[in-house]
Amino acid sequence: MERLSVLLPFYERSSDVLPSVAVVGATGAVGEIMRQVLVEHNFALRGIKFLASERSAGKPIDFAGKRYPVEPLRPEAFAGVDIVLSSTPATVSREYSPIAARAGAIVIDNSSAWRMDPDVPLVVPEVNADALRHIPKGIVANPNCSTIQMVVALKPLHDLAKIKRVVVSTYQASSGKGAKGLFDLDAQMAAVGRGEPVPAATAHAAQLAGNVLPHDWKLGDDGYSEEEWKMVRETRKIMGDDSIQVSPTTARVPVRIGHSEAINLEFERPITVEQAREALRRAPGIVLVDDYSKGQVPLALSCEGRDEVFVGRIRKDPTLANGLNLWVVADNLRKGAATNAVQIAEVLVQRGWLPKR
């Protein structure tokens, strides 16, 4: 597969073939960052509109030096749109993504609605961009945030020595619950700082300030949370290998932005620490930060506002013949959501894979 840099280069196209874009859920936390990433990446377009619920309609949005009114999310809003960047609840996506696709757009959806649909590609551009060649329903799914950063780190190592088994523990930021999660954490931390009673949690399962929550997601099959099952199923689909075994444990930590993951890998073939470092150093979308003696390790605070996946603490697992341990960190709102969606759009445009009108 052709290698992709994390910031895909600006593409030169004549104005008559530039895409028209709609951002759905434009006033939400991820929608706001999608707008930022489009500007930062110099995403060339011939037109853009911002869609949201009726209660947000009419609100002004500043984008690339111009002001736009938020339009209500309605079927007619997709007329003439080529790319839809959508970040809505799954129920909204199930209704409106097919409508947008029937209007001729490719929908890049950030919800969980379509991820495991066999006719919907689940894409991380550094890993499986070629899946975008075939989009039967006109919908592309953006994976779960914790899965995205993990598979970016896994891909170069899988190519090198073939991964048999992944054991992953996540330390996920409050912003994974959106603006409500951050409101919870900020209010609780402020109360702790003032020595006042901590307000009851409204977004998280329990008090997050000064705490770690291993139960902050809906319970799924066999005692695992839905978040954990997402990591199992999505990893296999993205990597294109159902033989990879994934054993996840997810937890919420009192961090605003930036998911961290401790990953243990078992390979089919021998792999050294230095081979792993070199493969990761050369891989697209990865920043290697791996000098423990100098305090150079991936940190949640350092990844905030960045599009890359940061990998470090690479070390041999002494209990396995072919085993490694990694520490992987990324901004869950950018690479874990908004940036990955914009990168998918960039691939579609650059490779000429948008439907012809």
Number of C-alpha atoms within 10 A of each C-alpha: 8 9 13 17 15 20 16 18 13 12 15 9 13 9 10 8 13 17 22 19 24 24 23 28 25 26 22 16 16 25 25 17 19 27 22 16 20 20 14 11 16 13 19 20 17 12 13 16 20 27 25 24 16 12 9 18 16 14 14 15 16 10 15 11 7 8 11 15 15 24 20 19 19 14 15 11 16 24 13 17 21 25 29 28 27 29 28 23 13 16 11 15 22 16 12 20 27 18 18 27 19 15 18 20 27 27 31 26 27 28 21 18 18 22 25 16 11 10 15 19 29 28 27 26 27 26 25 20 21 16 17 22 13 13 17 12 16 24 25 29 24 28 29 21 25 27 20 27 29 26 23 26 27 21 20 22 22 18 10 17 18 20 22 18 17 23 15 21 18 23 23 29 25 29 25 21 17 15 14 17 20 21 18 24 27 18 17 23 20 14 15 15 10 10 9 11 9 17 15 14 18 13 19 20 15 15 20 24 21 11 11 16 18 16 17 22 18 11 14 13 9 7 8 16 19 16 22 26 19 21 24 19 17 20 25 17 17 24 19 13 13 12 10 19 18 19 15 19 19 23 19 24 22 22 20 20 22 27 30 28 22 17 21 21 24 23 21 15 14 13 19 15 15 11 14 17 20 14 18 23 16 13 22 21 25 22 20 24 20 20 13 12 7 7 9 13 21 24 19 22 14 14 21 19 16 16 22 25 26 28 28 22 19 24 18 18 16 10 8 11 14 19 24 23 21 20 25 29 31 33 30 33 28 26 26 29 26 29 27 28 29 25 26 22 26 22 19 19 20 15 11 12 15 21 14 8 8
